Amino acid sequence: MKTRTIAVILAVFLGGMGAHKFYQNKIGKGFLYLLFSWTIIPSIIGVIEAIMYLTMSDEEYRLKYQEVE
């Protein structure tokens, strides 16, 4: 089970390389972040996404980013 807390940590510290997207099984977006990791843009977006993850409830996160079990 993928947790919101781990996604937040990955987005803050490794968001520039798309680690949080790979964690959420969004492989295409993860490679896009990795491709542009030499710029600062994915890092900024990673921090913004971490804030978004923090503001949504666990239920909202689960519905949006996890597979149905």
PQR file with spaces between the fields and no chain letter, atoms N, CA, C, O and H, PARSE charges and radii, in Angstrom:
ATOM       1  N    MET     1       0.841   -1.183    0.000 -0.4000 1.5000
ATOM       2  CA   MET     1       0.000    0.000    0.000 -0.0000 2.0000
ATOM       3  C    MET     1       0.883    1.242    0.000  0.5500 1.7000
ATOM       4  O    MET     1       1.738    1.408    0.870 -0.5500 1.4000
ATOM       5  N    LYS     2       0.677    2.081   -0.948 -0.4000 1.5000
ATOM       6  CA   LYS     2       1.469    3.302   -1.069 -0.0000 2.0000
ATOM       7  C    LYS     2       0.872    4.383   -0.176  0.5500 1.7000
ATOM       8  O    LYS     2      -0.323    4.672   -0.246 -0.5500 1.4000
ATOM       9  H    LYS     2      -0.017    1.946   -1.655  0.4000 1.0000
ATOM      10  N    THR     3       1.719    4.977    0.664 -0.4000 1.5000
ATOM      11  CA   THR     3       1.215    5.969    1.603 -0.0000 2.0000
ATOM      12  C    THR     3       1.491    7.385    1.114  0.5500 1.7000
ATOM      13  O    THR     3       2.421    7.637    0.348 -0.5500 1.4000
ATOM      14  H    THR     3       2.690    4.742    0.721  0.4000 1.0000
ATOM      15  N    ARG     4       0.668    8.276    1.576 -0.4000 1.5000
ATOM      16  CA   ARG     4       0.793    9.688    1.221 -0.0000 2.0000
ATOM      17  C    ARG     4       2.064   10.273    1.814  0.5500 1.7000
ATOM      18  O    ARG     4       2.712   11.109    1.184 -0.5500 1.4000
ATOM      19  H    ARG     4      -0.088    8.072    2.199  0.4000 1.0000
ATOM      20  N    THR     5       2.429    9.846    3.018 -0.4000 1.5000
ATOM      21  CA   THR     5       3.624   10.370    3.689 -0.0000 2.0000
ATOM      22  C    THR     5       4.881   10.106    2.883  0.5500 1.7000
ATOM      23  O    THR     5       5.722   10.993    2.734 -0.5500 1.4000
ATOM      24  H    THR     5       1.902    9.167    3.530  0.4000 1.0000
ATOM      25  N    ILE     6       5.015    8.904    2.368 -0.4000 1.5000
ATOM      26  CA   ILE     6       6.199    8.573    1.567 -0.0000 2.0000
ATOM      27  C    ILE     6       6.207    9.382    0.276  0.5500 1.7000
ATOM      28  O    ILE     6       7.265    9.831   -0.167 -0.5500 1.4000
ATOM      29  H    ILE     6       4.332    8.184    2.489  0.4000 1.0000
ATOM      30  N    ALA     7       5.043    9.571   -0.328 -0.4000 1.5000
ATOM      31  CA   ALA     7       4.964   10.376   -1.546 -0.0000 2.0000
ATOM      32  C    ALA     7       5.393   11.814   -1.275  0.5500 1.7000
ATOM      33  O    ALA     7       6.067   12.426   -2.104 -0.5500 1.4000
ATOM      34  H    ALA     7       4.184    9.207    0.032  0.4000 1.0000
ATOM      35  N    VAL     8       5.008   12.360   -0.120 -0.4000 1.5000
ATOM      36  CA   VAL     8       5.403   13.728    0.236 -0.0000 2.0000
ATOM      37  C    VAL     8       6.911   13.813    0.402  0.5500 1.7000
ATOM      38  O    VAL     8       7.543   14.732   -0.119 -0.5500 1.4000
ATOM      39  H    VAL     8       4.460   11.864    0.553  0.4000 1.0000
ATOM      40  N    ILE     9       7.489   12.867    1.120 -0.4000 1.5000
ATOM      41  CA   ILE     9       8.946   12.865    1.346 -0.0000 2.0000
ATOM      42  C    ILE     9       9.699   12.754    0.030  0.5500 1.7000
ATOM      43  O    ILE     9      10.671   13.475   -0.193 -0.5500 1.4000
ATOM      44  H    ILE     9       6.976   12.120    1.543  0.4000 1.0000
ATOM      45  N    LEU    10       9.255   11.852   -0.844 -0.4000 1.5000
ATOM      46  CA   LEU    10       9.909   11.702   -2.140 -0.0000 2.0000
ATOM      47  C    LEU    10       9.761   12.953   -2.991  0.5500 1.7000
ATOM      48  O    LEU    10      10.703   13.348   -3.677 -0.5500 1.4000
ATOM      49  H    LEU    10       8.465   11.266   -0.663  0.4000 1.0000
ATOM      50  N    ALA    11       8.590   13.583   -2.957 -0.4000 1.5000
ATOM      51  CA   ALA    11       8.365   14.794   -3.755 -0.0000 2.0000
ATOM      52  C    ALA    11       9.250   15.946   -3.290  0.5500 1.7000
ATOM      53  O    ALA    11       9.749   16.718   -4.109 -0.5500 1.4000
ATOM      54  H    ALA    11       7.824   13.262   -2.399  0.4000 1.0000
ATOM      55  N    VAL    12       9.447   16.062   -1.977 -0.4000 1.5000
ATOM      56  CA   VAL    12      10.266   17.157   -1.447 -0.0000 2.0000
ATOM      57  C    VAL    12      11.750   16.923   -1.735  0.5500 1.7000
ATOM      58  O    VAL    12      12.436   17.821   -2.221 -0.5500 1.4000
ATOM      59  H    VAL    12       9.042   15.434   -1.312  0.4000 1.0000
ATOM      60  N    PHE    13      12.244   15.726   -1.437 -0.4000 1.5000
ATOM      61  CA   PHE    13      13.682   15.486   -1.514 -0.0000 2.0000
ATOM      62  C    PHE    13      14.165   14.980   -2.875  0.5500 1.7000
ATOM      63  O    PHE    13      15.291   15.274   -3.277 -0.5500 1.4000
ATOM      64  H    PHE    13      11.686   14.996   -1.042  0.4000 1.0000
ATOM      65  N    LEU    14      13.339   14.234   -3.576 -0.4000 1.5000
ATOM      66  CA   LEU    14      13.753   13.680   -4.871 -0.0000 2.0000
ATOM      67  C    LEU    14      12.773   14.025   -5.994  0.5500 1.7000
ATOM      68  O    LEU    14      12.740   13.359   -7.028 -0.5500 1.4000
ATOM      69  H    LEU    14      12.425   13.995   -3.250  0.4000 1.0000
ATOM      70  N    GLY    15      11.982   15.063   -5.779 -0.4000 1.5000
ATOM      71  CA   GLY    15      10.977   15.456   -6.768 -0.0000 2.0000
ATOM      72  C    GLY    15      11.567   15.898   -8.083  0.5500 1.7000
ATOM      73  O    GLY    15      10.940   15.730   -9.129 -0.5500 1.4000
ATOM      74  H    GLY    15      12.008   15.605   -4.939  0.4000 1.0000
ATOM      75  N    GLY    16      12.745   16.454   -8.055 -0.4000 1.5000
ATOM      76  CA   GLY    16      13.401   16.891   -9.279 -0.0000 2.0000
ATOM      77  C    GLY    16      13.748   15.755  -10.207  0.5500 1.7000
ATOM      78  O    GLY    16      13.947   15.965  -11.404 -0.5500 1.4000
ATOM      79  H    GLY    16      13.255   16.591   -7.205  0.4000 1.0000
ATOM      80  N    MET    17      13.826   14.546   -9.666 -0.4000 1.5000
ATOM      81  CA   MET    17      14.110   13.364  -10.480 -0.0000 2.0000
ATOM      82  C    MET    17      12.864   12.508  -10.695  0.5500 1.7000
ATOM      83  O    MET    17      12.934   11.451  -11.322 -0.5500 1.4000
ATOM      84  H    MET    17      13.665   14.376   -8.694  0.4000 1.0000
ATOM      85  N    GLY    18      11.726   12.966  -10.175 -0.4000 1.5000
ATOM      86  CA   GLY    18      10.465   12.266  -10.406 -0.0000 2.0000
ATOM      87  C    GLY    18      10.246   11.039   -9.555  0.5500 1.7000
ATOM      88  O    GLY    18       9.423   10.196   -9.913 -0.5500 1.4000
ATOM      89  H    GLY    18      11.669   13.825   -9.666  0.4000 1.0000
ATOM      90  N    ALA    19      10.946   10.900   -8.443 -0.4000 1.5000
ATOM      91  CA   ALA    19      10.826    9.707   -7.603 -0.0000 2.0000
ATOM      92  C    ALA    19       9.396    9.490   -7.120  0.5500 1.7000
ATOM      93  O    ALA    19       8.934    8.351   -7.040 -0.5500 1.4000
ATOM      94  H    ALA    19      11.614   11.585   -8.152  0.4000 1.0000
ATOM      95  N    HIS    20       8.695   10.571   -6.800 -0.4000 1.5000
ATOM      96  CA   HIS    20       7.324   10.430   -6.320 -0.0000 2.0000
ATOM      97  C    HIS    20       6.397    9.931   -7.422  0.5500 1.7000
ATOM      98  O    HIS    20       5.424    9.233   -7.134 -0.5500 1.4000
ATOM      99  H    HIS    20       9.070   11.496   -6.865  0.4000 1.0000
ATOM     100  N    LYS    21       6.675   10.268   -8.656 -0.4000 1.5000
ATOM     101  CA   LYS    21       5.854    9.788   -9.770 -0.0000 2.0000
ATOM     102  C    LYS    21       6.114    8.294  -10.024  0.5500 1.7000
ATOM     103  O    LYS    21       5.180    7.537  -10.290 -0.5500 1.4000
ATOM     104  H    LYS    21       7.466   10.834   -8.890  0.4000 1.0000
ATOM     105  N    PHE    22       7.369    7.880   -9.942 -0.4000 1.5000
ATOM     106  CA   PHE    22       7.660    6.453  -10.069 -0.0000 2.0000
ATOM     107  C    PHE    22       6.992    5.678   -8.933  0.5500 1.7000
ATOM     108  O    PHE    22       6.473    4.583   -9.154 -0.5500 1.4000
ATOM     109  H    PHE    22       8.128    8.495   -9.726  0.4000 1.0000
ATOM     110  N    TYR    23       7.000    6.232   -7.725 -0.4000 1.5000
ATOM     111  CA   TYR    23       6.366    5.608   -6.566 -0.0000 2.0000
ATOM     112  C    TYR    23       4.864    5.441   -6.786  0.5500 1.7000
ATOM     113  O    TYR    23       4.277    4.461   -6.327 -0.5500 1.4000
ATOM     114  H    TYR    23       7.422    7.121   -7.545  0.4000 1.0000
ATOM     115  N    GLN    24       4.249    6.374   -7.474 -0.4000 1.5000
ATOM     116  CA   GLN    24       2.809    6.317   -7.743 -0.0000 2.0000
ATOM     117  C    GLN    24       2.488    5.554   -9.022  0.5500 1.7000
ATOM     118  O    GLN    24       1.347    5.582   -9.484 -0.5500 1.4000
ATOM     119  H    GLN    24       4.726    7.170   -7.847  0.4000 1.0000
ATOM     120  N    ASN    25       3.459    4.884   -9.592 -0.4000 1.5000
ATOM     121  CA   ASN    25       3.310    4.125  -10.843 -0.0000 2.0000
ATOM     122  C    ASN    25       2.923    5.001  -12.027  0.5500 1.7000
ATOM     123  O    ASN    25       2.234    4.542  -12.938 -0.5500 1.4000
ATOM     124  H    ASN    25       4.386    4.862   -9.217  0.4000 1.0000
ATOM     125  N    LYS    26       3.349    6.233  -12.022 -0.4000 1.5000
ATOM     126  CA   LYS    26       3.166    7.156  -13.154 -0.0000 2.0000
ATOM     127  C    LYS    26       4.514    7.212  -13.888  0.5500 1.7000
ATOM     128  O    LYS    26       5.215    8.223  -13.846 -0.5500 1.4000
ATOM     129  H    LYS    26       3.908    6.607  -11.282  0.4000 1.0000
ATOM     130  N    ILE    27       4.858    6.119  -14.554 -0.4000 1.5000
ATOM     131  CA   ILE    27       6.178    5.940  -15.138 -0.0000 2.0000
ATOM     132  C    ILE    27       6.478    6.999  -16.200  0.5500 1.7000
ATOM     133  O    ILE    27       7.587    7.533  -16.239 -0.5500 1.4000
ATOM     134  H    ILE    27       4.288    5.297  -14.588  0.4000 1.0000
ATOM     135  N    GLY    28       5.524    7.303  -17.045 -0.4000 1.5000
ATOM     136  CA   GLY    28       5.729    8.297  -18.101 -0.0000 2.0000
ATOM     137  C    GLY    28       6.065    9.662  -17.538  0.5500 1.7000
ATOM     138  O    GLY    28       6.995   10.323  -18.002 -0.5500 1.4000
ATOM     139  H    GLY    28       4.624    6.870  -17.013  0.4000 1.0000
ATOM     140  N    LYS    29       5.308   10.084  -16.536 -0.4000 1.5000
ATOM     141  CA   LYS    29       5.586   11.370  -15.909 -0.0000 2.0000
ATOM     142  C    LYS    29       6.915   11.333  -15.166  0.5500 1.7000
ATOM     143  O    LYS    29       7.632   12.333  -15.125 -0.5500 1.4000
ATOM     144  H    LYS    29       4.553    9.548  -16.160  0.4000 1.0000
ATOM     145  N    GLY    30       7.246   10.187  -14.579 -0.4000 1.5000
ATOM     146  CA   GLY    30       8.531   10.049  -13.895 -0.0000 2.0000
ATOM     147  C    GLY    30       9.695   10.251  -14.847  0.5500 1.7000
ATOM     148  O    GLY    30      10.663   10.936  -14.516 -0.5500 1.4000
ATOM     149  H    GLY    30       6.664    9.374  -14.613  0.4000 1.0000
ATOM     150  N    PHE    31       9.602    9.654  -16.033 -0.4000 1.5000
ATOM     151  CA   PHE    31      10.664    9.837  -17.026 -0.0000 2.0000
ATOM     152  C    PHE    31      10.722   11.276  -17.532  0.5500 1.7000
ATOM     153  O    PHE    31      11.802   11.788  -17.829 -0.5500 1.4000
ATOM     154  H    PHE    31       8.816    9.098  -16.302  0.4000 1.0000
ATOM     155  N    LEU    32       9.578   11.921  -17.629 -0.4000 1.5000
ATOM     156  CA   LEU    32       9.548   13.323  -18.035 -0.0000 2.0000
ATOM     157  C    LEU    32      10.274   14.200  -17.008  0.5500 1.7000
ATOM     158  O    LEU    32      11.055   15.078  -17.374 -0.5500 1.4000
ATOM     159  H    LEU    32       8.701   11.505  -17.388  0.4000 1.0000
ATOM     160  N    TYR    33      10.011   13.956  -15.733 -0.4000 1.5000
ATOM     161  CA   TYR    33      10.723   14.682  -14.680 -0.0000 2.0000
ATOM     162  C    TYR    33      12.222   14.390  -14.763  0.5500 1.7000
ATOM     163  O    TYR    33      13.045   15.293  -14.624 -0.5500 1.4000
ATOM     164  H    TYR    33       9.377   13.242  -15.436  0.4000 1.0000
ATOM     165  N    LEU    34      12.565   13.129  -14.989 -0.4000 1.5000
ATOM     166  CA   LEU    34      13.969   12.732  -15.075 -0.0000 2.0000
ATOM     167  C    LEU    34      14.652   13.382  -16.266  0.5500 1.7000
ATOM     168  O    LEU    34      15.807   13.798  -16.170 -0.5500 1.4000
ATOM     169  H    LEU    34      11.895   12.395  -15.102  0.4000 1.0000
ATOM     170  N    LEU    35      13.951   13.473  -17.383 -0.4000 1.5000
ATOM     171  CA   LEU    35      14.490   14.077  -18.583 -0.0000 2.0000
ATOM     172  C    LEU    35      14.839   15.555  -18.364  0.5500 1.7000
ATOM     173  O    LEU    35      15.848   16.044  -18.873 -0.5500 1.4000
ATOM     174  H    LEU    35      13.013   13.135  -17.461  0.4000 1.0000
ATOM     175  N    PHE    36      13.998   16.254  -17.606 -0.4000 1.5000
ATOM     176  CA   PHE    36      14.226   17.674  -17.354 -0.0000 2.0000
ATOM     177  C    PHE    36      14.846   17.949  -15.988  0.5500 1.7000
ATOM     178  O    PHE    36      14.804   19.079  -15.502 -0.5500 1.4000
ATOM     179  H    PHE    36      13.178   15.857  -17.193  0.4000 1.0000
ATOM     180  N    SER    37      15.418   16.923  -15.373 -0.4000 1.5000
ATOM     181  CA   SER    37      15.986   17.085  -14.026 -0.0000 2.0000
ATOM     182  C    SER    37      17.163   18.058  -14.002  0.5500 1.7000
ATOM     183  O    SER    37      17.503   18.571  -12.936 -0.5500 1.4000
ATOM     184  H    SER    37      15.452   16.005  -15.768  0.4000 1.0000
ATOM     185  N    TRP    38      17.777   18.320  -15.119 -0.4000 1.5000
ATOM     186  CA   TRP    38      18.895   19.268  -15.170 -0.0000 2.0000
ATOM     187  C    TRP    38      18.425   20.700  -14.997  0.5500 1.7000
ATOM     188  O    TRP    38      19.227   21.589  -14.713 -0.5500 1.4000
ATOM     189  H    TRP    38      17.501   17.903  -15.985  0.4000 1.0000
ATOM     190  N    THR    39      17.111   20.933  -15.168 -0.4000 1.5000
ATOM     191  CA   THR    39      16.556   22.263  -14.899 -0.0000 2.0000
ATOM     192  C    THR    39      15.993   22.261  -13.484  0.5500 1.7000
ATOM     193  O    THR    39      15.925   21.206  -12.853 -0.5500 1.4000
ATOM     194  H    THR    39      16.459   20.211  -15.399  0.4000 1.0000
ATOM     195  N    ILE    40      15.601   23.382  -12.991 -0.4000 1.5000
ATOM     196  CA   ILE    40      15.037   23.460  -11.642 -0.0000 2.0000
ATOM     197  C    ILE    40      13.516   23.270  -11.652  0.5500 1.7000
ATOM     198  O    ILE    40      12.900   23.164  -10.591 -0.5500 1.4000
ATOM     199  H    ILE    40      15.656   24.239  -13.504  0.4000 1.0000
ATOM     200  N    ILE    41      12.920   23.227  -12.824 -0.4000 1.5000
ATOM     201  CA   ILE    41      11.465   23.157  -12.947 -0.0000 2.0000
ATOM     202  C    ILE    41      10.865   21.922  -12.270  0.5500 1.7000
ATOM     203  O    ILE    41       9.899   22.081  -11.524 -0.5500 1.4000
ATOM     204  H    ILE    41      13.420   23.313  -13.685  0.4000 1.0000
ATOM     205  N    PRO    42      11.374   20.696  -12.481 -0.5600 1.5000
ATOM     206  CA   PRO    42      10.783   19.553  -11.793  0.2800 2.0000
ATOM     207  C    PRO    42      10.900   19.637  -10.267  0.5500 1.7000
ATOM     208  O    PRO    42      10.033   19.138   -9.550 -0.5500 1.4000
ATOM     209  N    SER    43      11.956   20.259   -9.776 -0.4000 1.5000
ATOM     210  CA   SER    43      12.102   20.412   -8.330 -0.0000 2.0000
ATOM     211  C    SER    43      11.026   21.330   -7.769  0.5500 1.7000
ATOM     212  O    SER    43      10.458   21.051   -6.712 -0.5500 1.4000
ATOM     213  H    SER    43      12.661   20.665  -10.358  0.4000 1.0000
ATOM     214  N    ILE    44      10.746   22.414   -8.465 -0.4000 1.5000
ATOM     215  CA   ILE    44       9.700   23.346   -8.033 -0.0000 2.0000
ATOM     216  C    ILE    44       8.340   22.659   -8.065  0.5500 1.7000
ATOM     217  O    ILE    44       7.550   22.783   -7.130 -0.5500 1.4000
ATOM     218  H    ILE    44      11.207   22.640   -9.323  0.4000 1.0000
ATOM     219  N    ILE    45       8.076   21.940   -9.141 -0.4000 1.5000
ATOM     220  CA   ILE    45       6.802   21.231   -9.267 -0.0000 2.0000
ATOM     221  C    ILE    45       6.690   20.162   -8.190  0.5500 1.7000
ATOM     222  O    ILE    45       5.604   19.947   -7.651 -0.5500 1.4000
ATOM     223  H    ILE    45       8.718   21.839   -9.901  0.4000 1.0000
ATOM     224  N    GLY    46       7.794   19.486   -7.863 -0.4000 1.5000
ATOM     225  CA   GLY    46       7.790   18.474   -6.812 -0.0000 2.0000
ATOM     226  C    GLY    46       7.392   19.046   -5.465  0.5500 1.7000
ATOM     227  O    GLY    46       6.624   18.423   -4.731 -0.5500 1.4000
ATOM     228  H    GLY    46       8.676   19.661   -8.301  0.4000 1.0000
ATOM     229  N    VAL    47       7.900   20.221   -5.128 -0.4000 1.5000
ATOM     230  CA   VAL    47       7.535   20.867   -3.860 -0.0000 2.0000
ATOM     231  C    VAL    47       6.057   21.262   -3.872  0.5500 1.7000
ATOM     232  O    VAL    47       5.359   21.096   -2.871 -0.5500 1.4000
ATOM     233  H    VAL    47       8.523   20.727   -5.724  0.4000 1.0000
ATOM     234  N    ILE    48       5.583   21.783   -5.002 -0.4000 1.5000
ATOM     235  CA   ILE    48       4.166   22.151   -5.117 -0.0000 2.0000
ATOM     236  C    ILE    48       3.288   20.911   -4.955  0.5500 1.7000
ATOM     237  O    ILE    48       2.267   20.954   -4.270 -0.5500 1.4000
ATOM     238  H    ILE    48       6.150   21.918   -5.815  0.4000 1.0000
ATOM     239  N    GLU    49       3.689   19.805   -5.588 -0.4000 1.5000
ATOM     240  CA   GLU    49       2.906   18.575   -5.462 -0.0000 2.0000
ATOM     241  C    GLU    49       2.946   18.037   -4.035  0.5500 1.7000
ATOM     242  O    GLU    49       1.950   17.489   -3.562 -0.5500 1.4000
ATOM     243  H    GLU    49       4.519   19.769   -6.145  0.4000 1.0000
ATOM     244  N    ALA    50       4.067   18.178   -3.343 -0.4000 1.5000
ATOM     245  CA   ALA    50       4.149   17.751   -1.944 -0.0000 2.0000
ATOM     246  C    ALA    50       3.144   18.531   -1.105  0.5500 1.7000
ATOM     247  O    ALA    50       2.481   17.960   -0.239 -0.5500 1.4000
ATOM     248  H    ALA    50       4.876   18.622   -3.728  0.4000 1.0000
ATOM     249  N    ILE    51       3.027   19.819   -1.353 -0.4000 1.5000
ATOM     250  CA   ILE    51       2.053   20.641   -0.628 -0.0000 2.0000
ATOM     251  C    ILE    51       0.635   20.187   -0.956  0.5500 1.7000
ATOM     252  O    ILE    51      -0.227   20.138   -0.078 -0.5500 1.4000
ATOM     253  H    ILE    51       3.565   20.284   -2.057  0.4000 1.0000
ATOM     254  N    MET    52       0.399   19.859   -2.217 -0.4000 1.5000
ATOM     255  CA   MET    52      -0.928   19.362   -2.605 -0.0000 2.0000
ATOM     256  C    MET    52      -1.249   18.049   -1.895  0.5500 1.7000
ATOM     257  O    MET    52      -2.372   17.857   -1.429 -0.5500 1.4000
ATOM     258  H    MET    52       1.099   19.900   -2.930  0.4000 1.0000
ATOM     259  N    TYR    53      -0.273   17.147   -1.809 -0.4000 1.5000
ATOM     260  CA   TYR    53      -0.488   15.872   -1.122 -0.0000 2.0000
ATOM     261  C    TYR    53      -0.790   16.097    0.349  0.5500 1.7000
ATOM     262  O    TYR    53      -1.620   15.399    0.932 -0.5500 1.4000
ATOM     263  H    TYR    53       0.639   17.304   -2.187  0.4000 1.0000
ATOM     264  N    LEU    54      -0.115   17.076    0.952 -0.4000 1.5000
ATOM     265  CA   LEU    54      -0.331   17.358    2.372 -0.0000 2.0000
ATOM     266  C    LEU    54      -1.713   17.937    2.644  0.5500 1.7000
ATOM     267  O    LEU    54      -2.276   17.715    3.716 -0.5500 1.4000
ATOM     268  H    LEU    54       0.559   17.643    0.479  0.4000 1.0000
ATOM     269  N    THR    55      -2.261   18.672    1.694 -0.4000 1.5000
ATOM     270  CA   THR    55      -3.555   19.317    1.916 -0.0000 2.0000
ATOM     271  C    THR    55      -4.737   18.396    1.619  0.5500 1.7000
ATOM     272  O    THR    55      -5.859   18.700    2.023 -0.5500 1.4000
ATOM     273  H    THR    55      -1.804   18.853    0.824  0.4000 1.0000
ATOM     274  N    MET    56      -4.516   17.285    0.927 -0.4000 1.5000
ATOM     275  CA   MET    56      -5.634   16.380    0.663 -0.0000 2.0000
ATOM     276  C    MET    56      -5.716   15.317    1.758  0.5500 1.7000
ATOM     277  O    MET    56      -4.719   14.988    2.401 -0.5500 1.4000
ATOM     278  H    MET    56      -3.604   17.038    0.599  0.4000 1.0000
ATOM     279  N    SER    57      -6.900   14.799    1.951 -0.4000 1.5000
ATOM     280  CA   SER    57      -7.100   13.769    2.965 -0.0000 2.0000
ATOM     281  C    SER    57      -6.534   12.435    2.469  0.5500 1.7000
ATOM     282  O    SER    57      -6.244   12.269    1.284 -0.5500 1.4000
ATOM     283  H    SER    57      -7.710   15.067    1.428  0.4000 1.0000
ATOM     284  N    ASP    58      -6.386   11.496    3.398 -0.4000 1.5000
ATOM     285  CA   ASP    58      -5.905   10.173    3.018 -0.0000 2.0000
ATOM     286  C    ASP    58      -6.845    9.516    2.015  0.5500 1.7000
ATOM     287  O    ASP    58      -6.402    8.838    1.088 -0.5500 1.4000
ATOM     288  H    ASP    58      -6.622   11.632    4.361  0.4000 1.0000
ATOM     289  N    GLU    59      -8.134    9.719    2.205 -0.4000 1.5000
ATOM     290  CA   GLU    59      -9.123    9.137    1.292 -0.0000 2.0000
ATOM     291  C    GLU    59      -9.000    9.728   -0.110  0.5500 1.7000
ATOM     292  O    GLU    59      -9.049    8.995   -1.097 -0.5500 1.4000
ATOM     293  H    GLU    59      -8.494   10.269    2.958  0.4000 1.0000
ATOM     294  N    GLU    60      -8.840   11.045   -0.203 -0.4000 1.5000
ATOM     295  CA   GLU    60      -8.663   11.687   -1.513 -0.0000 2.0000
ATOM     296  C    GLU    60      -7.399   11.185   -2.198  0.5500 1.7000
ATOM     297  O    GLU    60      -7.407   10.902   -3.396 -0.5500 1.4000
ATOM     298  H    GLU    60      -8.800   11.641    0.599  0.4000 1.0000
ATOM     299  N    TYR    61      -6.313   11.074   -1.437 -0.4000 1.5000
ATOM     300  CA   TYR    61      -5.056   10.584   -2.009 -0.0000 2.0000
ATOM     301  C    TYR    61      -5.227    9.157   -2.522  0.5500 1.7000
ATOM     302  O    TYR    61      -4.799    8.826   -3.627 -0.5500 1.4000
ATOM     303  H    TYR    61      -6.307   11.304   -0.464  0.4000 1.0000
ATOM     304  N    ARG    62      -5.857    8.323   -1.706 -0.4000 1.5000
ATOM     305  CA   ARG    62      -6.042    6.925   -2.092 -0.0000 2.0000
ATOM     306  C    ARG    62      -6.865    6.815   -3.365  0.5500 1.7000
ATOM     307  O    ARG    62      -6.523    6.041   -4.258 -0.5500 1.4000
ATOM     308  H    ARG    62      -6.205    8.593   -0.808  0.4000 1.0000
ATOM     309  N    LEU    63      -7.942    7.578   -3.457 -0.4000 1.5000
ATOM     310  CA   LEU    63      -8.790    7.515   -4.651 -0.0000 2.0000
ATOM     311  C    LEU    63      -8.086    8.017   -5.902  0.5500 1.7000
ATOM     312  O    LEU    63      -8.310    7.501   -6.997 -0.5500 1.4000
ATOM     313  H    LEU    63      -8.220    8.207   -2.731  0.4000 1.0000
ATOM     314  N    LYS    64      -7.234    9.024   -5.739 -0.4000 1.5000
ATOM     315  CA   LYS    64      -6.598    9.632   -6.900 -0.0000 2.0000
ATOM     316  C    LYS    64      -5.350    8.901   -7.364  0.5500 1.7000
ATOM     317  O    LYS    64      -5.109    8.805   -8.568 -0.5500 1.4000
ATOM     318  H    LYS    64      -7.052    9.443   -4.849  0.4000 1.0000
ATOM     319  N    TYR    65      -4.552    8.382   -6.441 -0.4000 1.5000
ATOM     320  CA   TYR    65      -3.221    7.870   -6.795 -0.0000 2.0000
ATOM     321  C    TYR    65      -2.993    6.382   -6.576  0.5500 1.7000
ATOM     322  O    TYR    65      -1.946    5.868   -6.970 -0.5500 1.4000
ATOM     323  H    TYR    65      -4.748    8.460   -5.463  0.4000 1.0000
ATOM     324  N    GLN    66      -3.922    5.681   -5.969 -0.4000 1.5000
ATOM     325  CA   GLN    66      -3.690    4.261   -5.734 -0.0000 2.0000
ATOM     326  C    GLN    66      -4.615    3.425   -6.586  0.5500 1.7000
ATOM     327  O    GLN    66      -5.717    3.841   -6.943 -0.5500 1.4000
ATOM     328  H    GLN    66      -4.773    6.098   -5.649  0.4000 1.0000
ATOM     329  N    GLU    67      -4.140    2.241   -6.901 -0.4000 1.5000
ATOM     330  CA   GLU    67      -4.927    1.316   -7.681 -0.0000 2.0000
ATOM     331  C    GLU    67      -6.037    0.763   -6.799  0.5500 1.7000
ATOM     332  O    GLU    67      -5.883    0.676   -5.580 -0.5500 1.4000
ATOM     333  H    GLU    67      -3.244    1.903   -6.611  0.4000 1.0000
ATOM     334  N    VAL    68      -7.144    0.392   -7.408 -0.4000 1.5000
ATOM     335  CA   VAL    68      -8.247   -0.242   -6.671 -0.0000 2.0000
ATOM     336  C    VAL    68      -7.829   -1.655   -6.343  0.5500 1.7000
ATOM     337  O    VAL    68      -7.387   -2.408   -7.212 -0.5500 1.4000
ATOM     338  H    VAL    68      -7.270    0.462   -8.397  0.4000 1.0000
ATOM     339  N    GLU    69      -7.974   -2.009   -5.073 -0.4000 1.5000
ATOM     340  CA   GLU    69      -7.560   -3.357   -4.638 -0.0000 2.0000
ATOM     341  C    GLU    69      -8.735   -4.262   -4.506  0.5500 1.7000
ATOM     342  O    GLU    69      -8.578   -5.430   -4.151 -0.5500 1.4000
ATOM     343  H    GLU    69      -8.333   -1.398   -4.368  0.4000 1.0000
